[in-house]
């Protein structure tokens, strides 16, 4: 079973995105920041196009209604397996436009320049892979907040998994906005996952030059924001990879594409 995660950065190149995803030959695809952009396409439209083009089941979860064009953007899961699905609204720091009195600097950088209504959503899908089941969680944690706040969102997700699928293997992947610059990453949300027996699917890649998922061309900073974590599964040795090519195709994304394979 091959799993990939990719933040599309509201890509306007729907056809190019489909071509890139098709080449991965993935069984489960977790996407973040789908829809919107200057294309004016809703996440529902992109979801339908990719589902038909890739021949996969698709479930999308709108996070925000963009006030500039009234489109909905959010997360999308594509899968080849039969599934049970639900979405989880993350309550911690759920308001994109916090009150100007309590957090004026955040209001200026977000609500003013990127007006939107909504909140972060985690997608939870229970997939039937042969005779086994695996819980797959697609995450896009909040940006420009403290590591402590990211950890609270991770805890929300872990609690939902504990309640619904306590003894089932699980994969948690997506854009964590962790912005780690060192390996091993010491940030709190990553530690929280590790404390709950989750392992980094790319744990054997120890160099930041190979591992980074975002790149600031202006200052040359390379960071790890995207992850694939797994628990109670057998990973195919050496299958965890980071594909940096989307970073150098500006119309496609500003994130790398991560992949890993698991034996069943």
Beta strands, then each sheet from edge to edge (+ up, - down):
strand 1: 2-7
strand 2: 28-34
strand 3: 57-66
strand 4: 72-79
strand 5: 82-89
strand 6: 116-118
strand 7: 121-129
strand 8: 132-140
strand 9: 169-180
strand 10: 199-200
strand 11: 214-216
strand 12: 221-231
strand 13: 234-235
strand 14: 241-243
strand 15: 257-263
sheet 1: 6+ 3- 4+ 2- 1- 15+ 13-
sheet 2: 6+ 3- 4+ 2- 1- 15+ 14-
sheet 3: 5+ 7- 8+ 9+ 12- 10+
sheet 4: 5+ 7- 8+ 9+ 12- 11+
end
